[in-house]
């Protein structure tokens, strides 16, 4: 038994999982990357900068890059990934199972169509139905007809949570075909914190002039519409009018950056000086950022905020969270009054009310005691267990 993974390119959340499976899974795995070896030179249009994760994404597992003949290589578009030799290469490898990440790429869908009925096809996706209410009825009808056709070409799907379960059911999959494999990050990486990192955290607090008695709300991610950072700035303004001991730190880059700066500049000096914008940070620096936060906020309004892995990272770091209900993780990972709170998307008053609640040190300490424990089932081992549960169902 051997499994072939088809993925676009090395991703900071996937590479540690592949390394984990290589060490702990009972069968060999191999990964084929379809975007091509030039993936590192492709600009992320949402961040607006070239990302540097400062992580080794290629060690610890068997992989290969396959030629991408697309004129404009991209992981965001259907025609951005075209691999004329991919099917032949898969036949040479002779996998017992193929696991595909994402179908909205020409080559990935081609593999699903060609090998369905020949080799068991597993699919990993995290799309949800959370945005259906905002779309026209006819749009949803057409969408799910197309999805019903797409998912006829898979045997089972690995779903990260409840919001994705519903999406897959609407897309025509039977309950028996939907196997839960929770979204996970390297929990050990974020839960550990060295003495050197403690010093770096102290230096950052000094650099930002954050006092010991100040409460810090943090957002980190792309400065784009669906993440809704402007809503957080507006809610913070209202909170800061009542509480002079609160701070807001926004970490990232993106198309909204200038608009965010303009919004901050329009505030009174007593409030604007309590808001800091920091540039994109790699995974090692994010360990510091999550501990800078007393509360980590994900204010997303969508569309397609499929999960929100920053919430996994914040909780693994021991930081309570405040999350929009448009984030896929809100239904499964965030438990009101246990490790954080969920607020109604784009509702500034609900966001403000819960920010006020979290100004209570007693409440935050209570939430903090549960943060790391709440990520226990959102681990790489759960993915491994899901694969083992699937195999008896898909053997041809």
C-alpha positions as CSV (number, residue, x, y, z in Angstrom):
1,X,0.0,0.0,0.0
2,X,1.4,3.4,-1.0
3,X,-0.3,6.8,-1.2
4,X,0.4,9.5,-3.8
5,X,-0.5,13.1,-2.7
6,X,-1.2,15.6,-5.5
7,X,-0.7,19.2,-4.3
8,X,0.1,22.5,-6.0
9,X,3.2,23.6,-4.1
10,X,5.0,23.3,-0.7
11,X,2.8,25.0,1.9
12,X,3.8,25.9,5.4
13,X,0.8,24.0,6.8
14,X,1.1,20.9,4.7
15,X,4.9,20.2,4.7
16,X,5.0,19.4,8.5
17,X,2.0,17.0,8.0
18,X,3.8,15.2,5.2
19,X,6.9,14.8,7.4
20,X,4.7,13.5,10.2
21,X,3.0,11.0,8.0
22,X,6.4,9.8,6.6
23,X,7.5,9.1,10.1
24,X,4.4,7.7,11.7
25,X,2.0,6.4,9.0
26,X,2.3,2.7,8.3
27,X,2.4,3.0,4.5
28,X,4.8,5.0,2.3
29,X,3.7,8.3,0.9
30,X,4.9,10.5,-2.0
31,X,4.0,14.0,-3.0
32,X,3.9,15.5,-6.5
33,X,3.8,19.3,-6.7
34,X,2.1,20.5,-9.8
35,X,2.8,24.3,-9.8
36,X,6.4,23.7,-10.8
37,X,9.7,24.4,-9.2
38,X,9.3,28.1,-9.9
39,X,6.7,28.3,-7.1
40,X,8.9,30.4,-4.9
41,X,9.1,33.2,-7.4
42,X,5.3,33.5,-7.8
43,X,3.9,36.6,-6.1
44,X,1.0,36.4,-3.7
45,X,-1.4,39.1,-5.0
46,X,-3.4,39.1,-1.7
47,X,-0.3,39.9,0.5
48,X,1.1,42.2,-2.2
49,X,4.6,41.0,-1.4
50,X,6.7,37.9,-2.0
51,X,6.2,35.7,1.0
52,X,9.1,34.2,2.9
53,X,8.0,31.7,5.4
54,X,11.5,31.0,6.7
55,X,10.8,27.3,7.1
56,X,12.2,24.3,5.4
57,X,9.2,23.0,3.4
58,X,10.9,20.1,1.6
59,X,12.7,18.0,4.2
60,X,11.4,14.8,5.8
61,X,9.3,13.4,3.0
62,X,9.5,12.1,-0.6
63,X,8.5,14.6,-3.2
64,X,9.0,15.7,-6.8
65,X,8.1,18.7,-8.9
66,X,6.5,18.0,-12.2
67,X,6.7,20.4,-15.2
68,X,3.9,23.0,-15.4
69,X,3.4,24.2,-19.0
70,X,0.9,26.9,-18.1
71,X,1.7,30.3,-19.8
72,X,1.0,32.0,-16.5
73,X,1.7,29.6,-13.6
74,X,-0.7,30.2,-10.7
75,X,-2.3,28.2,-7.9
76,X,-5.3,30.6,-8.0
77,X,-6.6,29.8,-11.4
78,X,-7.9,26.7,-13.3
79,X,-5.5,27.1,-16.2
80,X,-2.5,28.1,-14.1
81,X,-1.6,24.4,-13.6
82,X,-1.1,22.3,-16.7
83,X,1.0,19.2,-16.4
84,X,1.1,17.2,-19.7
85,X,3.2,14.4,-18.2
86,X,1.3,14.0,-14.9
87,X,-1.0,11.1,-15.7
88,X,1.9,9.2,-17.3
89,X,4.0,9.8,-14.2
90,X,1.3,8.6,-11.9
91,X,1.0,5.4,-13.9
92,X,4.8,4.9,-13.5
93,X,4.5,5.3,-9.7
94,X,1.6,2.9,-9.5
95,X,0.0,4.2,-6.3
96,X,-2.6,2.2,-4.4
97,X,-4.4,5.4,-3.5
98,X,-4.3,9.0,-4.9
99,X,-5.1,11.9,-2.5
100,X,-5.7,15.2,-4.3
101,X,-5.7,18.7,-2.7
102,X,-8.1,20.9,-4.5
103,X,-9.9,20.3,-7.9
104,X,-10.0,23.8,-9.3
105,X,-6.9,23.2,-11.4
106,X,-6.8,21.7,-14.9
107,X,-4.4,18.9,-14.0
108,X,-6.0,18.0,-10.7
109,X,-9.4,17.6,-12.2
110,X,-7.9,15.7,-15.1
111,X,-6.4,13.2,-12.7
112,X,-9.7,12.7,-10.9
113,X,-11.5,12.0,-14.1
114,X,-8.8,9.7,-15.6
115,X,-8.2,7.5,-12.6
116,X,-11.7,7.3,-11.1
117,X,-12.6,3.6,-11.1
118,X,-9.0,2.6,-11.7
119,X,-7.3,3.8,-8.5
120,X,-9.2,5.0,-5.3
121,X,-9.4,8.8,-5.3
122,X,-9.4,10.7,-2.0
123,X,-10.0,14.4,-2.0
124,X,-8.9,17.0,0.6
125,X,-10.8,20.3,0.5
126,X,-12.1,22.8,3.0
127,X,-14.8,24.7,1.1
128,X,-18.0,25.5,3.0
129,X,-21.6,26.6,2.5
130,X,-21.2,29.5,4.9
131,X,-21.7,32.1,2.1
132,X,-24.7,30.5,0.4
133,X,-27.2,33.0,2.0
134,X,-25.5,35.9,0.3
135,X,-25.7,34.3,-3.2
136,X,-28.6,34.2,-5.6
137,X,-30.8,31.1,-5.4
138,X,-30.1,30.3,-9.1
139,X,-26.3,30.7,-8.5
140,X,-26.4,28.1,-5.7
141,X,-28.5,25.7,-7.8
142,X,-26.0,25.9,-10.7
143,X,-23.0,25.7,-8.3
144,X,-24.2,22.5,-6.6
145,X,-25.1,20.9,-9.9
146,X,-21.5,21.4,-11.1
147,X,-20.1,20.2,-7.7
148,X,-22.3,17.1,-7.9
149,X,-20.6,16.3,-11.2
150,X,-17.1,17.1,-9.9
151,X,-17.4,14.9,-6.7
152,X,-18.7,11.9,-8.7
153,X,-15.0,11.5,-9.5
154,X,-13.9,10.8,-5.9
155,X,-14.4,7.9,-3.6
156,X,-14.1,9.7,-0.3
157,X,-13.3,13.2,1.0
158,X,-11.3,14.3,4.0
159,X,-13.3,17.1,5.6
160,X,-11.8,19.4,8.2
161,X,-15.0,20.4,10.0
162,X,-18.8,20.8,10.3
163,X,-19.0,23.6,7.8
164,X,-17.2,21.5,5.1
165,X,-19.3,18.4,6.0
166,X,-22.4,20.3,5.0
167,X,-20.8,21.6,1.8
168,X,-19.9,18.0,0.8
169,X,-23.4,16.7,1.6
170,X,-24.9,19.5,-0.6
171,X,-22.4,18.5,-3.3
172,X,-23.9,15.0,-3.5
173,X,-21.6,12.9,-1.3
174,X,-23.0,10.3,1.0
175,X,-22.3,10.6,4.7
176,X,-20.2,7.4,4.5
177,X,-18.0,9.2,1.9
178,X,-17.2,12.1,4.3
179,X,-14.5,11.3,6.7
180,X,-13.4,13.9,9.3
181,X,-9.8,14.9,9.3
182,X,-9.5,18.1,11.3
183,X,-7.4,21.0,10.1
184,X,-4.2,21.0,12.1
185,X,-0.9,22.9,12.5
186,X,2.3,21.9,14.2
187,X,0.9,22.2,17.8
188,X,4.3,21.4,19.4
189,X,6.0,24.2,17.4
190,X,3.6,26.9,18.7
191,X,3.1,25.6,22.3
192,X,6.9,25.6,23.0
193,X,8.6,28.9,23.8
194,X,12.3,29.2,24.5
195,X,14.1,31.7,26.8
196,X,15.4,33.4,23.7
197,X,11.9,33.8,22.4
198,X,10.8,35.3,25.8
199,X,13.5,37.9,25.3
200,X,12.3,38.6,21.7
201,X,8.8,39.1,23.0
202,X,10.0,41.5,25.7
203,X,12.0,43.4,23.0
204,X,8.9,43.7,20.8
205,X,6.8,45.0,23.7
206,X,9.5,47.6,24.4
207,X,9.7,48.5,20.8
208,X,5.9,49.1,20.7
209,X,5.9,50.7,24.1
210,X,3.3,48.3,25.4
211,X,2.9,48.7,29.2
212,X,2.5,45.7,31.5
213,X,-1.1,46.9,32.4
214,X,-2.2,47.2,28.8
215,X,-4.4,44.7,27.0
216,X,-3.4,43.8,23.4
217,X,-5.8,42.7,20.7
218,X,-4.0,41.2,17.7
219,X,-5.0,40.4,14.1
220,X,-2.5,38.7,11.7
221,X,-3.2,37.8,8.1
222,X,-3.7,39.3,4.7
223,X,-5.0,42.9,4.6
224,X,-7.9,42.0,2.3
225,X,-11.7,42.5,2.2
226,X,-12.6,39.0,3.3
227,X,-10.4,39.2,6.4
228,X,-12.2,42.5,7.3
229,X,-9.5,44.2,9.3
230,X,-11.2,47.6,8.8
231,X,-14.1,46.4,11.0
232,X,-11.7,45.6,13.8
233,X,-10.1,49.0,13.6
234,X,-13.6,50.7,13.8
235,X,-14.6,48.5,16.8
236,X,-11.3,49.2,18.5
237,X,-11.9,52.9,18.1
238,X,-15.2,52.6,20.0
239,X,-13.6,50.4,22.7
240,X,-10.6,52.8,23.1
241,X,-13.0,55.7,23.8
242,X,-14.1,53.9,27.0
243,X,-10.8,52.1,27.9
244,X,-7.5,53.8,27.8
245,X,-5.6,50.6,28.5
246,X,-6.3,48.7,25.3
247,X,-3.9,48.3,22.3
248,X,-4.4,47.0,18.8
249,X,-1.7,45.4,16.7
250,X,-2.4,44.4,13.0
251,X,0.2,42.2,11.3
252,X,0.4,41.6,7.6
253,X,0.3,43.2,4.2
254,X,-2.2,43.5,1.4
255,X,-4.3,45.7,-0.8
256,X,-6.2,47.3,2.1
257,X,-3.0,48.5,3.8
258,X,-3.2,52.1,2.7
259,X,-6.9,52.3,3.4
260,X,-6.2,51.0,6.9
261,X,-3.5,53.6,7.5
262,X,-5.9,56.3,6.3
263,X,-8.6,55.0,8.8
264,X,-6.0,55.1,11.6
265,X,-4.8,58.5,10.7
266,X,-8.4,59.8,10.8
267,X,-8.6,58.9,14.5
268,X,-7.7,61.2,17.4
269,X,-4.0,61.0,18.4
270,X,-4.9,59.5,21.7
271,X,-6.4,56.5,19.9
272,X,-4.3,56.2,16.8
273,X,-1.1,56.0,18.9
274,X,-2.5,52.8,20.4
275,X,-2.7,51.1,17.0
276,X,0.4,49.5,15.4
277,X,0.7,48.0,11.9
278,X,3.5,45.5,11.5
279,X,4.6,43.9,8.2
280,X,4.1,40.2,7.2
281,X,5.9,37.9,9.7
282,X,7.2,34.4,9.0
283,X,6.2,31.4,11.1
284,X,9.0,31.7,13.6
285,X,8.1,35.4,14.3
286,X,4.4,34.5,14.6
287,X,5.2,32.6,17.7
288,X,6.2,35.9,19.2
289,X,3.1,37.7,17.8
290,X,0.6,35.2,19.3
291,X,2.1,35.7,22.7
292,X,2.1,39.5,22.3
293,X,-1.7,39.1,22.1
294,X,-3.9,38.9,25.1
295,X,-6.7,38.2,22.6
296,X,-6.3,37.1,19.0
297,X,-9.0,38.3,16.6
298,X,-10.1,36.9,13.3
299,X,-12.8,39.4,12.0
300,X,-13.4,37.7,8.6
301,X,-16.6,38.4,6.6
302,X,-15.8,36.1,3.7
303,X,-16.5,35.0,1.1
304,X,-14.5,31.7,1.4
305,X,-13.0,32.0,4.8
306,X,-12.8,28.3,4.7
307,X,-11.1,27.7,8.1
308,X,-8.7,30.2,9.6
309,X,-5.6,28.3,10.7
310,X,-4.3,31.3,12.5
311,X,-6.9,30.3,15.2
312,X,-5.2,26.9,15.6
313,X,-1.9,28.6,16.0
314,X,-3.1,31.2,18.5
315,X,-4.8,28.6,20.7
316,X,-1.8,26.3,20.5
317,X,0.2,29.3,21.7
318,X,-2.1,29.7,24.7
319,X,-4.0,32.8,23.5
320,X,-7.8,33.1,23.7
321,X,-9.5,34.0,20.5
322,X,-12.4,36.1,19.1
323,X,-13.6,34.8,15.8
324,X,-16.3,35.7,13.2
325,X,-18.9,33.1,12.5
326,X,-17.9,33.2,8.8
327,X,-14.7,31.4,9.6
328,X,-15.0,27.7,9.0
329,X,-13.2,26.9,12.3
330,X,-15.9,28.8,14.4
331,X,-18.2,25.8,14.5
332,X,-15.7,23.2,15.7
333,X,-12.6,24.8,17.2
334,X,-13.9,27.8,19.1
335,X,-16.2,27.2,22.1
336,X,-17.9,30.2,23.6
337,X,-16.7,30.7,27.2
338,X,-14.2,27.9,26.9
339,X,-11.3,29.1,24.7
340,X,-12.7,32.2,23.2
341,X,-15.9,33.6,21.6
342,X,-17.6,33.8,18.2
343,X,-19.2,37.0,17.0
344,X,-21.7,37.6,14.2
345,X,-19.8,38.5,11.0
346,X,-19.6,42.2,10.1
347,X,-21.6,43.1,13.2
348,X,-19.5,45.8,14.8
349,X,-21.7,46.0,18.0
350,X,-21.4,42.2,18.6
351,X,-17.7,42.4,18.0
352,X,-17.4,45.4,20.4
353,X,-19.5,43.7,23.1
354,X,-17.2,40.7,23.1
355,X,-14.1,42.8,23.0
356,X,-15.4,44.5,26.1
357,X,-16.1,41.1,27.8
358,X,-12.5,40.0,27.0
359,X,-11.1,43.1,28.8
360,X,-11.8,41.1,32.0
361,X,-8.5,39.6,33.1
362,X,-10.3,37.0,35.2
363,X,-12.2,35.8,32.1
364,X,-9.1,35.8,29.9
365,X,-7.2,33.7,32.4
366,X,-10.2,31.3,32.6
367,X,-10.2,30.9,28.8
368,X,-6.4,30.6,28.7
369,X,-6.5,27.5,30.8
370,X,-8.4,25.7,28.0
371,X,-6.7,27.0,24.9
372,X,-4.0,24.3,24.3
373,X,-6.2,21.4,25.4
374,X,-8.8,22.6,22.8
375,X,-6.4,21.9,19.9
376,X,-5.6,18.3,21.0
377,X,-7.9,16.6,18.5
378,X,-6.8,19.1,15.8
379,X,-3.5,17.3,15.2
380,X,-1.6,15.5,12.6
381,X,-2.4,12.2,14.3
382,X,-6.1,12.8,13.6
383,X,-5.3,13.1,9.8
384,X,-3.4,9.8,10.0
385,X,-6.3,8.1,11.8
386,X,-8.7,9.4,9.1
387,X,-6.6,7.8,6.4
388,X,-6.6,4.5,8.2
389,X,-10.4,4.7,8.6
390,X,-10.9,5.3,4.9
391,X,-8.8,2.5,3.4
392,X,-11.3,-0.3,4.1
393,X,-13.9,1.7,2.2
394,X,-11.9,2.4,-0.9
395,X,-10.0,-0.8,-1.7
396,X,-10.8,-1.9,-5.2
